[in-house]
Amino acid sequence: MRLETKPPPEFSFEGKKVFGLKSMAFMVVLSITLVVLPLLLPPLPPPPIVLMFVPVLVMSLLIMLVVSHKPFPDMM
């Protein structure tokens, strides 16, 4: 006897639309805006040097979290 396993109903996308018309229109408008606005707006001055280090700090914190993981205890 073979048992078939199906994913829970909340994870099943069979016969369902993933994106509705409103969300698809929103993504298209957002994409067009991101392409057109930099062409229309005047160039901005560079940010202060302190703000340039924020992404570097965030990335270094994320790398430290990945490297210094705590092993999970055995659950058996």
All heavy atoms as a GROMACS GRO file, in nm:
protein
  592
    1MET      N    1   0.085  -0.116   0.000
    1MET     CA    2   0.000   0.000   0.000
    1MET      C    3   0.090   0.124   0.000
    1MET      O    4   0.180   0.136   0.083
    1MET     CB    5  -0.090  -0.002   0.123
    1MET     CG    6  -0.183   0.114   0.123
    1MET     SD    7  -0.325   0.102   0.233
    1MET     CE    8  -0.264   0.045   0.385
    2ARG      N    9   0.065   0.213  -0.094
    2ARG     CA   10   0.147   0.334  -0.107
    2ARG      C   11   0.064   0.455  -0.065
    2ARG      O   12  -0.046   0.476  -0.114
    2ARG     CB   13   0.193   0.349  -0.252
    2ARG     CG   14   0.284   0.465  -0.271
    2ARG     CD   15   0.338   0.467  -0.413
    2ARG     NE   16   0.425   0.580  -0.426
    2ARG     CZ   17   0.432   0.658  -0.531
    2ARG    NH1   18   0.357   0.633  -0.635
    2ARG    NH2   19   0.514   0.758  -0.535
    3LEU      N   20   0.122   0.533   0.026
    3LEU     CA   21   0.053   0.653   0.072
    3LEU      C   22   0.102   0.773  -0.008
    3LEU      O   23   0.222   0.792  -0.025
    3LEU     CB   24   0.079   0.676   0.221
    3LEU     CG   25   0.027   0.570   0.316
    3LEU    CD1   26   0.074   0.599   0.457
    3LEU    CD2   27  -0.123   0.566   0.310
    4GLU      N   28   0.009   0.851  -0.056
    4GLU     CA   29   0.047   0.973  -0.127
    4GLU      C   30   0.042   1.089  -0.029
    4GLU      O   31  -0.053   1.104   0.047
    4GLU     CB   32  -0.049   0.998  -0.242
    4GLU     CG   33  -0.038   0.897  -0.353
    4GLU     CD   34  -0.126   0.934  -0.470
    4GLU    OE1   35  -0.154   1.054  -0.488
    4GLU    OE2   36  -0.166   0.842  -0.542
    5THR      N   37   0.148   1.167  -0.032
    5THR     CA   38   0.151   1.284   0.056
    5THR      C   39   0.126   1.408  -0.028
    5THR      O   40   0.184   1.426  -0.134
    5THR     CB   41   0.287   1.296   0.128
    5THR    OG1   42   0.389   1.307   0.030
    5THR    CG2   43   0.312   1.177   0.215
    6LYS      N   44   0.040   1.492   0.018
    6LYS     CA   45   0.010   1.618  -0.048
    6LYS      C   46   0.054   1.731   0.043
    6LYS      O   47   0.048   1.718   0.166
    6LYS     CB   48  -0.140   1.631  -0.075
    6LYS     CG   49  -0.190   1.539  -0.184
    6LYS     CD   50  -0.334   1.571  -0.215
    6LYS     CE   51  -0.382   1.487  -0.331
    6LYS     NZ   52  -0.520   1.519  -0.366
    7PRO      N   53   0.098   1.841  -0.017
    7PRO     CA   54   0.134   1.955   0.068
    7PRO      C   55   0.010   2.013   0.135
    7PRO      O   56  -0.102   1.993   0.086
    7PRO     CB   57   0.196   2.054  -0.030
    7PRO     CG   58   0.145   2.016  -0.163
    7PRO     CD   59   0.119   1.869  -0.158
    8PRO      N   60   0.028   2.081   0.246
    8PRO     CA   61  -0.087   2.144   0.311
    8PRO      C   62  -0.156   2.240   0.215
    8PRO      O   63  -0.093   2.293   0.123
    8PRO     CB   64  -0.027   2.219   0.429
    8PRO     CG   65   0.108   2.161   0.449
    8PRO     CD   66   0.151   2.103   0.319
    9PRO      N   67  -0.286   2.266   0.232
    9PRO     CA   68  -0.359   2.351   0.138
    9PRO      C   69  -0.304   2.492   0.127
    9PRO      O   70  -0.316   2.555   0.025
    9PRO     CB   71  -0.502   2.351   0.190
    9PRO     CG   72  -0.500   2.283   0.320
    9PRO     CD   73  -0.370   2.212   0.335
   10GLU      N   74  -0.242   2.544   0.233
   10GLU     CA   75  -0.192   2.681   0.225
   10GLU      C   76  -0.069   2.692   0.135
   10GLU      O   77  -0.030   2.800   0.095
   10GLU     CB   78  -0.160   2.737   0.364
   10GLU     CG   79  -0.050   2.663   0.439
   10GLU     CD   80  -0.104   2.555   0.530
   10GLU    OE1   81  -0.222   2.525   0.526
   10GLU    OE2   82  -0.023   2.501   0.606
   11PHE      N   83  -0.002   2.580   0.102
   11PHE     CA   84   0.115   2.582   0.016
   11PHE      C   85   0.083   2.535  -0.126
   11PHE      O   86   0.171   2.530  -0.209
   11PHE     CB   87   0.226   2.496   0.075
   11PHE     CG   88   0.279   2.549   0.204
   11PHE    CD1   89   0.266   2.475   0.320
   11PHE    CD2   90   0.341   2.672   0.211
   11PHE    CE1   91   0.314   2.522   0.440
   11PHE    CE2   92   0.389   2.721   0.330
   11PHE     CZ   93   0.376   2.647   0.445
   12SER      N   94  -0.038   2.498  -0.153
   12SER     CA   95  -0.074   2.446  -0.284
   12SER      C   96  -0.117   2.561  -0.375
   12SER      O   97  -0.203   2.641  -0.339
   12SER     CB   98  -0.188   2.346  -0.269
   12SER     OG   99  -0.225   2.301  -0.396
   13PHE      N  100  -0.056   2.570  -0.495
   13PHE     CA  101  -0.091   2.674  -0.590
   13PHE      C  102  -0.162   2.618  -0.713
   13PHE      O  103  -0.170   2.682  -0.815
   13PHE     CB  104   0.035   2.748  -0.636
   13PHE     CG  105   0.101   2.827  -0.528
   13PHE    CD1  106   0.227   2.795  -0.484
   13PHE    CD2  107   0.036   2.934  -0.470
   13PHE    CE1  108   0.287   2.867  -0.385
   13PHE    CE2  109   0.096   3.008  -0.370
   13PHE     CZ  110   0.221   2.974  -0.328
   14GLU      N  111  -0.213   2.495  -0.704
   14GLU     CA  112  -0.276   2.432  -0.818
   14GLU      C  113  -0.407   2.502  -0.853
   14GLU      O  114  -0.499   2.510  -0.772
   14GLU     CB  115  -0.304   2.285  -0.787
   14GLU     CG  116  -0.179   2.203  -0.768
   14GLU     CD  117  -0.211   2.062  -0.721
   14GLU    OE1  118  -0.330   2.026  -0.719
   14GLU    OE2  119  -0.116   1.991  -0.686
   15GLY      N  120  -0.413   2.555  -0.974
   15GLY     CA  121  -0.535   2.620  -1.021
   15GLY      C  122  -0.563   2.754  -0.958
   15GLY      O  123  -0.674   2.805  -0.969
   16LYS      N  124  -0.467   2.812  -0.891
   16LYS     CA  125  -0.487   2.942  -0.827
   16LYS      C  126  -0.394   3.044  -0.890
   16LYS      O  127  -0.284   3.012  -0.933
   16LYS     CB  128  -0.458   2.935  -0.677
   16LYS     CG  129  -0.552   2.847  -0.600
   16LYS     CD  130  -0.516   2.849  -0.455
   16LYS     CE  131  -0.606   2.755  -0.377
   16LYS     NZ  132  -0.570   2.751  -0.236
   17LYS      N  133  -0.440   3.168  -0.892
   17LYS     CA  134  -0.353   3.276  -0.938
   17LYS      C  135  -0.264   3.318  -0.821
   17LYS      O  136  -0.310   3.335  -0.709
   17LYS     CB  137  -0.436   3.397  -0.982
   17LYS     CG  138  -0.513   3.373  -1.110
   17LYS     CD  139  -0.584   3.501  -1.148
   17LYS     CE  140  -0.660   3.482  -1.276
   17LYS     NZ  141  -0.733   3.603  -1.313
   18VAL      N  142  -0.136   3.334  -0.850
   18VAL     CA  143  -0.044   3.374  -0.744
   18VAL      C  144  -0.055   3.524  -0.722
   18VAL      O  145  -0.059   3.572  -0.610
   18VAL     CB  146   0.101   3.334  -0.779
   18VAL    CG1  147   0.197   3.379  -0.672
   18VAL    CG2  148   0.110   3.184  -0.798
   19PHE      N  149  -0.060   3.602  -0.833
   19PHE     CA  150  -0.073   3.747  -0.822
   19PHE      C  151  -0.205   3.789  -0.884
   19PHE      O  152  -0.242   3.743  -0.992
   19PHE     CB  153   0.041   3.818  -0.897
   19PHE     CG  154   0.176   3.796  -0.835
   19PHE    CD1  155   0.270   3.719  -0.899
   19PHE    CD2  156   0.207   3.851  -0.713
   19PHE    CE1  157   0.394   3.699  -0.843
   19PHE    CE2  158   0.330   3.831  -0.656
   19PHE     CZ  159   0.424   3.755  -0.720
   20GLY      N  160  -0.273   3.879  -0.818
   20GLY     CA  161  -0.397   3.932  -0.872
   20GLY      C  162  -0.367   4.045  -0.971
   20GLY      O  163  -0.253   4.085  -0.992
   21LEU      N  164  -0.472   4.097  -1.031
   21LEU     CA  165  -0.458   4.204  -1.130
   21LEU      C  166  -0.405   4.332  -1.065
   21LEU      O  167  -0.319   4.400  -1.122
   21LEU     CB  168  -0.592   4.230  -1.198
   21LEU     CG  169  -0.591   4.329  -1.312
   21LEU    CD1  170  -0.500   4.280  -1.424
   21LEU    CD2  171  -0.731   4.353  -1.364
   22LYS      N  172  -0.452   4.362  -0.945
   22LYS     CA  173  -0.407   4.484  -0.877
   22LYS      C  174  -0.259   4.477  -0.841
   22LYS      O  175  -0.185   4.574  -0.862
   22LYS     CB  176  -0.489   4.508  -0.749
   22LYS     CG  177  -0.630   4.550  -0.773
   22LYS     CD  178  -0.700   4.574  -0.641
   22LYS     CE  179  -0.846   4.607  -0.663
   22LYS     NZ  180  -0.917   4.626  -0.536
   23SER      N  181  -0.215   4.365  -0.789
   23SER     CA  182  -0.075   4.355  -0.750
   23SER      C  183   0.016   4.353  -0.872
   23SER      O  184   0.126   4.408  -0.870
   23SER     CB  185  -0.051   4.232  -0.663
   23SER     OG  186  -0.087   4.116  -0.733
   24MET      N  187  -0.029   4.292  -0.982
   24MET     CA  188   0.051   4.291  -1.104
   24MET      C  189   0.061   4.433  -1.162
   24MET      O  190   0.169   4.476  -1.205
   24MET     CB  191  -0.011   4.196  -1.207
   24MET     CG  192   0.079   4.170  -1.324
   24MET     SD  193   0.228   4.082  -1.280
   24MET     CE  194   0.166   3.917  -1.280
   25ALA      N  195  -0.049   4.508  -1.161
   25ALA     CA  196  -0.047   4.647  -1.209
   25ALA      C  197   0.044   4.732  -1.121
   25ALA      O  198   0.119   4.817  -1.171
   25ALA     CB  199  -0.188   4.704  -1.211
   26PHE      N  200   0.040   4.709  -0.990
   26PHE     CA  201   0.127   4.784  -0.899
   26PHE      C  202   0.274   4.757  -0.929
   26PHE      O  203   0.356   4.850  -0.931
   26PHE     CB  204   0.095   4.747  -0.753
   26PHE     CG  205   0.187   4.809  -0.654
   26PHE    CD1  206   0.178   4.944  -0.624
   26PHE    CD2  207   0.286   4.733  -0.592
   26PHE    CE1  208   0.264   5.001  -0.532
   26PHE    CE2  209   0.372   4.790  -0.502
   26PHE     CZ  210   0.361   4.925  -0.471
   27MET      N  211   0.310   4.630  -0.954
   27MET     CA  212   0.450   4.597  -0.984
   27MET      C  213   0.495   4.657  -1.117
   27MET      O  214   0.608   4.702  -1.130
   27MET     CB  215   0.469   4.445  -0.984
   27MET     CG  216   0.465   4.386  -0.845
   27MET     SD  217   0.509   4.213  -0.840
   27MET     CE  218   0.354   4.139  -0.883
   28VAL      N  219   0.406   4.661  -1.216
   28VAL     CA  220   0.440   4.722  -1.345
   28VAL      C  221   0.461   4.872  -1.329
   28VAL      O  222   0.560   4.929  -1.380
   28VAL     CB  223   0.331   4.691  -1.450
   28VAL    CG1  224   0.349   4.775  -1.574
   28VAL    CG2  225   0.332   4.544  -1.484
   29VAL      N  226   0.371   4.939  -1.257
   29VAL     CA  227   0.386   5.084  -1.235
   29VAL      C  228   0.512   5.113  -1.156
   29VAL      O  229   0.585   5.208  -1.186
   29VAL     CB  230   0.260   5.141  -1.165
   29VAL    CG1  231   0.281   5.283  -1.118
   29VAL    CG2  232   0.141   5.134  -1.259
   30LEU      N  233   0.540   5.035  -1.055
   30LEU     CA  234   0.662   5.054  -0.976
   30LEU      C  235   0.787   5.035  -1.061
   30LEU      O  236   0.883   5.113  -1.051
   30LEU     CB  237   0.663   4.957  -0.857
   30LEU     CG  238   0.780   4.969  -0.761
   30LEU    CD1  239   0.777   5.103  -0.690
   30LEU    CD2  240   0.778   4.856  -0.662
   31SER      N  241   0.788   4.936  -1.148
   31SER     CA  242   0.903   4.913  -1.235
   31SER      C  243   0.923   5.029  -1.332
   31SER      O  244   1.036   5.075  -1.353
   31SER     CB  245   0.885   4.784  -1.313
   31SER     OG  246   0.874   4.675  -1.226
   32ILE      N  247   0.815   5.077  -1.391
   32ILE     CA  248   0.826   5.190  -1.484
   32ILE      C  249   0.874   5.314  -1.410
   32ILE      O  250   0.958   5.389  -1.462
   32ILE     CB  251   0.689   5.214  -1.552
   32ILE    CG1  252   0.658   5.099  -1.646
   32ILE    CG2  253   0.689   5.346  -1.628
   32ILE    CD1  254   0.518   5.103  -1.704
   33THR      N  255   0.825   5.335  -1.289
   33THR     CA  256   0.868   5.450  -1.210
   33THR      C  257   1.017   5.443  -1.179
   33THR      O  258   1.088   5.544  -1.188
   33THR     CB  259   0.787   5.458  -1.079
   33THR    OG1  260   0.649   5.462  -1.112
   33THR    CG2  261   0.823   5.580  -0.998
   34LEU      N  262   1.066   5.325  -1.144
   34LEU     CA  263   1.207   5.310  -1.112
   34LEU      C  264   1.296   5.330  -1.235
   34LEU      O  265   1.412   5.367  -1.222
   34LEU     CB  266   1.233   5.172  -1.051
   34LEU     CG  267   1.182   5.154  -0.909
   34LEU    CD1  268   1.201   5.009  -0.865
   34LEU    CD2  269   1.251   5.248  -0.814
   35VAL      N  270   1.242   5.307  -1.353
   35VAL     CA  271   1.320   5.328  -1.475
   35VAL      C  272   1.315   5.473  -1.519
   35VAL      O  273   1.416   5.531  -1.559
   35VAL     CB  274   1.268   5.235  -1.588
   35VAL    CG1  275   1.329   5.272  -1.721
   35VAL    CG2  276   1.299   5.090  -1.553
   36VAL      N  277   1.198   5.538  -1.509
   36VAL     CA  278   1.180   5.671  -1.565
   36VAL      C  279   1.227   5.782  -1.471
   36VAL      O  280   1.286   5.881  -1.517
   36VAL     CB  281   1.032   5.691  -1.604
   36VAL    CG1  282   1.003   5.834  -1.644
   36VAL    CG2  283   0.995   5.595  -1.716
   37LEU      N  284   1.202   5.772  -1.342
   37LEU     CA  285   1.234   5.880  -1.250
   37LEU      C  286   1.382   5.920  -1.249
   37LEU      O  287   1.412   6.039  -1.246
   37LEU     CB  288   1.186   5.846  -1.109
   37LEU     CG  289   1.042   5.882  -1.080
   37LEU    CD1  290   1.008   5.848  -0.935
   37LEU    CD2  291   1.012   6.027  -1.108
   38PRO      N  292   1.477   5.827  -1.250
   38PRO     CA  293   1.617   5.872  -1.254
   38PRO      C  294   1.652   5.950  -1.380
   38PRO      O  295   1.744   6.032  -1.379
   38PRO     CB  296   1.697   5.740  -1.249
   38PRO     CG  297   1.606   5.644  -1.184
   38PRO     CD  298   1.468   5.684  -1.227
   39LEU      N  299   1.578   5.930  -1.488
   39LEU     CA  300   1.603   6.006  -1.609
   39LEU      C  301   1.546   6.147  -1.601
   39LEU      O  302   1.596   6.239  -1.666
   39LEU     CB  303   1.542   5.933  -1.730
   39LEU     CG  304   1.596   5.793  -1.756
   39LEU    CD1  305   1.517   5.727  -1.868
   39LEU    CD2  306   1.743   5.797  -1.790
   40LEU      N  307   1.440   6.167  -1.523
   40LEU     CA  308   1.374   6.297  -1.514
   40LEU      C  309   1.429   6.386  -1.403
   40LEU      O  310   1.432   6.508  -1.417
   40LEU     CB  311   1.224   6.278  -1.494
   40LEU     CG  312   1.149   6.204  -1.605
   40LEU    CD1  313   1.003   6.187  -1.565
   40LEU    CD2  314   1.160   6.279  -1.735
   41LEU      N  315   1.467   6.326  -1.291
   41LEU     CA  316   1.512   6.405  -1.177
   41LEU      C  317   1.656   6.453  -1.196
   41LEU      O  318   1.736   6.386  -1.261
   41LEU     CB  319   1.502   6.321  -1.049
   41LEU     CG  320   1.361   6.281  -1.007
   41LEU    CD1  321   1.367   6.191  -0.887
   41LEU    CD2  322   1.278   6.403  -0.977
   42PRO      N  323   1.689   6.568  -1.136
   42PRO     CA  324   1.828   6.614  -1.145
   42PRO      C  325   1.918   6.523  -1.061
   42PRO      O  326   1.873   6.458  -0.966
   42PRO     CB  327   1.824   6.755  -1.087
   42PRO     CG  328   1.703   6.757  -1.002
   42PRO     CD  329   1.606   6.661  -1.064
   43PRO      N  330   2.046   6.516  -1.094
   43PRO     CA  331   2.136   6.431  -1.016
   43PRO      C  332   2.148   6.479  -0.871
   43PRO      O  333   2.149   6.599  -0.844
   43PRO     CB  334   2.270   6.440  -1.088
   43PRO     CG  335   2.257   6.550  -1.185
   43PRO     CD  336   2.114   6.582  -1.204
   44LEU      N  337   2.154   6.384  -0.781
   44LEU     CA  338   2.164   6.417  -0.639
   44LEU      C  339   2.310   6.424  -0.596
   44LEU      O  340   2.396   6.355  -0.653
   44LEU     CB  341   2.091   6.312  -0.556
   44LEU     CG  342   1.941   6.301  -0.579
   44LEU    CD1  343   1.887   6.180  -0.505
   44LEU    CD2  344   1.871   6.426  -0.534
   45PRO      N  345   2.340   6.503  -0.493
   45PRO     CA  346   2.478   6.504  -0.442
   45PRO      C  347   2.508   6.373  -0.371
   45PRO      O  348   2.416   6.303  -0.326
   45PRO     CB  349   2.479   6.622  -0.344
   45PRO     CG  350   2.338   6.638  -0.302
   45PRO     CD  351   2.255   6.597  -0.421
   46PRO      N  352   2.634   6.337  -0.360
   46PRO     CA  353   2.667   6.212  -0.290
   46PRO      C  354   2.631   6.221  -0.142
   46PRO      O  355   2.633   6.328  -0.082
   46PRO     CB  356   2.818   6.197  -0.310
   46PRO     CG  357   2.865   6.332  -0.346
   46PRO     CD  358   2.752   6.405  -0.410
   47PRO      N  359   2.599   6.109  -0.080
   47PRO     CA  360   2.564   6.111   0.062
   47PRO      C  361   2.688   6.135   0.148
   47PRO      O  362   2.800   6.117   0.102
   47PRO     CB  363   2.507   5.972   0.088
   47PRO     CG  364   2.566   5.888  -0.019
   47PRO     CD  365   2.587   5.976  -0.137
   48PRO      N  366   2.667   6.172   0.274
   48PRO     CA  367   2.782   6.188   0.364
   48PRO      C  368   2.858   6.056   0.379
   48PRO      O  369   2.800   5.948   0.366
   48PRO     CB  370   2.720   6.230   0.497
   48PRO     CG  371   2.582   6.275   0.464
   48PRO     CD  372   2.542   6.207   0.338
   49ILE      N  373   2.985   6.067   0.408
   49ILE     CA  374   3.072   5.948   0.413
   49ILE      C  375   3.027   5.851   0.524
   49ILE      O  376   3.045   5.730   0.512
   49ILE     CB  377   3.218   5.990   0.429
   49ILE    CG1  378   3.312   5.872   0.403
   49ILE    CG2  379   3.245   6.047   0.566
   49ILE    CD1  380   3.317   5.830   0.261
   50VAL      N  381   2.967   5.904   0.630
   50VAL     CA  382   2.923   5.817   0.740
   50VAL      C  383   2.813   5.722   0.691
   50VAL      O  384   2.811   5.604   0.728
   50VAL     CB  385   2.873   5.903   0.858
   50VAL    CG1  386   2.813   5.815   0.967
   50VAL    CG2  387   2.984   5.988   0.912
   51LEU      N  388   2.722   5.772   0.607
   51LEU     CA  389   2.615   5.687   0.556
   51LEU      C  390   2.666   5.581   0.459
   51LEU      O  391   2.599   5.480   0.436
   51LEU     CB  392   2.508   5.772   0.487
   51LEU     CG  393   2.424   5.861   0.579
   51LEU    CD1  394   2.325   5.940   0.496
   51LEU    CD2  395   2.353   5.779   0.684
   52MET      N  396   2.782   5.602   0.403
   52MET     CA  397   2.839   5.503   0.311
   52MET      C  398   2.880   5.376   0.386
   52MET      O  399   2.891   5.269   0.327
   52MET     CB  400   2.959   5.561   0.238
   52MET     CG  401   2.926   5.684   0.156
   52MET     SD  402   2.827   5.647   0.014
   52MET     CE  403   2.953   5.600  -0.099
   53PHE      N  404   2.904   5.387   0.516
   53PHE     CA  405   2.948   5.272   0.595
   53PHE      C  406   2.832   5.190   0.651
   53PHE      O  407   2.854   5.082   0.705
   53PHE     CB  408   3.039   5.317   0.709
   53PHE     CG  409   3.173   5.364   0.662
   53PHE    CD1  410   3.210   5.497   0.677
   53PHE    CD2  411   3.262   5.276   0.603
   53PHE    CE1  412   3.333   5.540   0.633
   53PHE    CE2  413   3.385   5.318   0.558
   53PHE     CZ  414   3.422   5.450   0.573
   54VAL      N  415   2.710   5.238   0.641
   54VAL     CA  416   2.595   5.166   0.695
   54VAL      C  417   2.577   5.029   0.626
   54VAL      O  418   2.564   4.928   0.696
   54VAL     CB  419   2.467   5.252   0.687
   54VAL    CG1  420   2.343   5.169   0.720
   54VAL    CG2  421   2.478   5.371   0.779
   55PRO      N  422   2.579   5.019   0.493
   55PRO     CA  423   2.566   4.886   0.432
   55PRO      C  424   2.682   4.793   0.468
   55PRO      O  425   2.662   4.673   0.485
   55PRO     CB  426   2.564   4.913   0.281
   55PRO     CG  427   2.534   5.056   0.267
   55PRO     CD  428   2.579   5.124   0.389
   56VAL      N  429   2.802   4.850   0.482
   56VAL     CA  430   2.917   4.769   0.520
   56VAL      C  431   2.899   4.714   0.661
   56VAL      O  432   2.928   4.597   0.688
   56VAL     CB  433   3.047   4.852   0.510
   56VAL    CG1  434   3.167   4.773   0.560
   56VAL    CG2  435   3.068   4.899   0.368
   57LEU      N  436   2.849   4.796   0.750
   57LEU     CA  437   2.824   4.751   0.888
   57LEU      C  438   2.716   4.643   0.893
   57LEU      O  439   2.731   4.542   0.962
   57LEU     CB  440   2.780   4.869   0.975
   57LEU     CG  441   2.893   4.945   1.042
   57LEU    CD1  442   2.840   5.075   1.103
   57LEU    CD2  443   2.954   4.860   1.149
   58VAL      N  444   2.609   4.663   0.819
   58VAL     CA  445   2.501   4.564   0.818
   58VAL      C  446   2.551   4.431   0.763
   58VAL      O  447   2.523   4.324   0.818
   58VAL     CB  448   2.380   4.617   0.738
   58VAL    CG1  449   2.279   4.508   0.713
   58VAL    CG2  450   2.316   4.734   0.809
   59MET      N  451   2.628   4.437   0.653
   59MET     CA  452   2.679   4.314   0.593
   59MET      C  453   2.777   4.244   0.687
   59MET      O  454   2.775   4.121   0.700
   59MET     CB  455   2.748   4.344   0.460
   59MET     CG  456   2.794   4.222   0.389
   59MET     SD  457   2.662   4.107   0.352
   59MET     CE  458   2.598   4.180   0.206
   60SER      N  459   2.861   4.320   0.756
   60SER     CA  460   2.956   4.257   0.848
   60SER      C  461   2.883   4.194   0.967
   60SER      O  462   2.921   4.086   1.013
   60SER     CB  463   3.061   4.357   0.896
   60SER     OG  464   3.000   4.463   0.964
   61LEU      N  465   2.776   4.258   1.015
   61LEU     CA  466   2.698   4.197   1.123
   61LEU      C  467   2.630   4.068   1.077
   61LEU      O  468   2.627   3.969   1.152
   61LEU     CB  469   2.592   4.296   1.174
   61LEU     CG  470   2.643   4.409   1.260
   61LEU    CD1  471   2.531   4.507   1.291
   61LEU    CD2  472   2.702   4.355   1.390
   62LEU      N  473   2.578   4.069   0.956
   62LEU     CA  474   2.515   3.947   0.904
   62LEU      C  475   2.617   3.834   0.887
   62LEU      O  476   2.588   3.718   0.918
   62LEU     CB  477   2.446   3.976   0.771
   62LEU     CG  478   2.318   4.058   0.780
   62LEU    CD1  479   2.270   4.095   0.641
   62LEU    CD2  480   2.212   3.984   0.857
   63ILE      N  481   2.735   3.868   0.840
   63ILE     CA  482   2.840   3.765   0.824
   63ILE      C  483   2.882   3.712   0.960
   63ILE      O  484   2.903   3.591   0.977
   63ILE     CB  485   2.960   3.823   0.746
   63ILE    CG1  486   2.918   3.844   0.601
   63ILE    CG2  487   3.080   3.731   0.754
   63ILE    CD1  488   3.022   3.914   0.517
   64MET      N  489   2.892   3.800   1.061
   64MET     CA  490   2.928   3.754   1.195
   64MET      C  491   2.821   3.660   1.251
   64MET      O  492   2.852   3.561   1.318
   64MET     CB  493   2.948   3.873   1.288
   64MET     CG  494   3.081   3.943   1.266
   64MET     SD  495   3.106   4.094   1.363
   64MET     CE  496   3.026   4.063   1.515
   65LEU      N  497   2.694   3.690   1.223
   65LEU     CA  498   2.587   3.602   1.270
   65LEU      C  499   2.592   3.465   1.203
   65LEU      O  500   2.566   3.363   1.266
   65LEU     CB  501   2.451   3.666   1.242
   65LEU     CG  502   2.405   3.771   1.342
   65LEU    CD1  503   2.277   3.837   1.292
   65LEU    CD2  504   2.383   3.710   1.478
   66VAL      N  505   2.627   3.463   1.076
   66VAL     CA  506   2.633   3.336   1.004
   66VAL      C  507   2.750   3.253   1.054
   66VAL      O  508   2.738   3.131   1.075
   66VAL     CB  509   2.645   3.362   0.852
   66VAL    CG1  510   2.683   3.235   0.780
   66VAL    CG2  511   2.514   3.416   0.800
   67VAL      N  512   2.864   3.316   1.075
   67VAL     CA  513   2.985   3.243   1.112
   67VAL      C  514   2.978   3.195   1.257
   67VAL      O  515   3.023   3.085   1.289
   67VAL     CB  516   3.110   3.332   1.089
   67VAL    CG1  517   3.235   3.269   1.147
   67VAL    CG2  518   3.127   3.360   0.941
   68SER      N  519   2.921   3.274   1.344
   68SER     CA  520   2.921   3.239   1.487
   68SER      C  521   2.787   3.176   1.527
   68SER      O  522   2.726   3.219   1.623
   68SER     CB  523   2.947   3.362   1.571
   68SER     OG  524   2.842   3.454   1.556
   69HIS      N  525   2.743   3.076   1.454
   69HIS     CA  526   2.617   3.012   1.487
   69HIS      C  527   2.636   2.918   1.606
   69HIS      O  528   2.742   2.865   1.629
   69HIS     CB  529   2.561   2.937   1.367
   69HIS     CG  530   2.638   2.812   1.336
   69HIS    ND1  531   2.758   2.815   1.270
   69HIS    CD2  532   2.612   2.683   1.362
   69HIS    CE1  533   2.803   2.692   1.258
   69HIS    NE2  534   2.716   2.609   1.312
   70LYS      N  535   2.529   2.900   1.678
   70LYS     CA  536   2.528   2.810   1.792
   70LYS      C  537   2.470   2.678   1.746
   70LYS      O  538   2.362   2.674   1.689
   70LYS     CB  539   2.438   2.870   1.900
   70LYS     CG  540   2.494   2.870   2.037
   70LYS     CD  541   2.397   2.942   2.127
   70LYS     CE  542   2.422   2.905   2.269
   70LYS     NZ  543   2.332   2.974   2.359
   71PRO      N  544   2.538   2.568   1.768
   71PRO     CA  545   2.482   2.439   1.725
   71PRO      C  546   2.357   2.404   1.807
   71PRO      O  547   2.351   2.431   1.926
   71PRO     CB  548   2.593   2.340   1.748
   71PRO     CG  549   2.687   2.405   1.842
   71PRO     CD  550   2.669   2.554   1.829
   72PHE      N  551   2.259   2.346   1.740
   72PHE     CA  552   2.138   2.306   1.809
   72PHE      C  553   2.164   2.179   1.890
   72PHE      O  554   2.238   2.092   1.849
   72PHE     CB  555   2.027   2.276   1.708
   72PHE     CG  556   1.975   2.401   1.640
   72PHE    CD1  557   2.004   2.426   1.507
   72PHE    CD2  558   1.900   2.492   1.710
   72PHE    CE1  559   1.957   2.538   1.446
   72PHE    CE2  560   1.851   2.606   1.650
   72PHE     CZ  561   1.882   2.630   1.516
   73PRO      N  562   2.100   2.167   2.007
   73PRO     CA  563   2.114   2.043   2.083
   73PRO      C  564   2.041   1.929   2.012
   73PRO      O  565   1.946   1.953   1.936
   73PRO     CB  566   2.049   2.074   2.217
   73PRO     CG  567   1.957   2.189   2.190
   73PRO     CD  568   2.018   2.266   2.075
   74ASP      N  569   2.086   1.809   2.035
   74ASP     CA  570   2.020   1.694   1.975
   74ASP      C  571   1.880   1.680   2.032
   74ASP      O  572   1.859   1.684   2.154
   74ASP     CB  573   2.100   1.566   2.001
   74ASP     CG  574   2.228   1.562   1.921
   74ASP    OD1  575   2.230   1.625   1.813
   74ASP    OD2  576   2.323   1.498   1.965
   75MET      N  577   1.782   1.661   1.945
   75MET     CA  578   1.643   1.651   1.989
   75MET      C  579   1.598   1.505   2.001
   75MET      O  580   1.482   1.480   2.020
   75MET     CB  581   1.552   1.724   1.890
   75MET     CG  582   1.578   1.871   1.886
   75MET     SD  583   1.534   1.945   2.041
   75MET     CE  584   1.461   2.095   1.989
   76MET      N  585   1.686   1.410   1.984
   76MET     CA  586   1.645   1.270   1.989
   76MET      C  587   1.652   1.213   2.126
   76MET      O  588   1.710   1.231   2.215
   76MET     CB  589   1.732   1.186   1.895
   76MET     CG  590   1.709   1.224   1.755
   76MET     SD  591   1.811   1.118   1.651
   76MET     CE  592   1.733   1.143   1.498
   0.00000   0.00000   0.00000
